[in-house]
Amino acid sequence: MFNDQKVSFSGVQPSGNLTIGNYLGALRNFSHYSEAYKCFYCVVDEHAITVRQNPADLRRRTYETLALYIACGLDPNKNTLYVQSHVHEHAELAWILDCFTMFGELSRMTQFKDKSAKHADNVNAGLFTYPTLMAADILLYQTDVVPVGIDQKQHVELTRDIANRFNQLYPDTFTVPEPVVSSTGMKIMSLAEPTKKMSKSDENVNAVVYILDDKDTIIRKFKRAVTDSDTEVRYADEKPGIQNLINIYSCFTGKKIPEIEQEFRGVGYGEFKLAVGEACSQALEGVQNAFKELMSDKKQLEDLMKKGSEEASWYARRTLGKVRKKLGFIQL
Ligand code: AQP
């Protein structure tokens, strides 16, 4: 909370091309707060380097992610949109919070376990302390709500623990944030392995539908989605592929699960998959058109990055100043 106004904060890493998982689990929900909350939405490029990135790709994706924020409905005049590395207070507060985070807590983070297994040749300290940088991102803005997909809930819960620990020693420093996980789209699964989360860094491009995929590609990917040997479109745990497709269809059409089961009763998987692909590509068309226009003017995107980072820095400086004072650092 800043000056009696509630705050929403979230971010997306430019670590790959954004997926419909990122869109349905996070991005699409950001704009729900634009009217009533002070909103900070950040392209978290510093998080992305916990895994090796090609510099040219990282740069391009940083522009693209900012453009997608706007294309997905975030008005830069109503939301503070910026790039994490442009606001140095994030990294500075992260170091301080490292000193208030326990080794055991970080060791228990599911994402650390998954990513260190996936990148066994590069289990760097940044991968391990990623959640304290995320805590710094959130706590710098006195955040009340953090809209995220379910995979990030554990990190927001750790952020709450860190904030409470700090507040106990130094009262009234941080607002303790709440994770907000939307009831639909909280975890979109891979089309190739439907028991695994859809991820932008998945090497199998057919497992992932990107927000910017064209209609034919989207339909082809859904047609090839792994399902089961049954033919019934039914929402059941033993049918993870179909369950995932029903979820996706529900997110894009707003239809409820029983209604979808009814709509596709007696119809084969082929027809259902085609309908999912069409609903998805139709819903993304407007986002894709807006994205193309935004990307045609890089100078405008840079101006927006500058405006956003100046706004964010003002708030970040206030919180960091308070933290430094409470800790006993000398103010010159
Ligand atoms: N499959 C998903 N379903 C629902 N929500 C998802 N999110 C990610 N994947 C899904 C949500 O998107 C937001 C941004 O995610 P991130 O960029 O911070 O990193 P992530 O959670 O690690 O996402 P990815 O796509 O899996 O990236 P990589 O492959 O780089 O690790 C978050 O709110 C996240 O919950």
Residues whose N, C-alpha, C, O or C-beta is under 5 A from the ligand:
A	BS01	AQP	G11 V12 Q13 S15 G21 N22 G25 A26 P147 V148 G149 I150 D151 Q152 G185 M186 K187 I188 M189 K197 M198 S199 K200 S201 D202
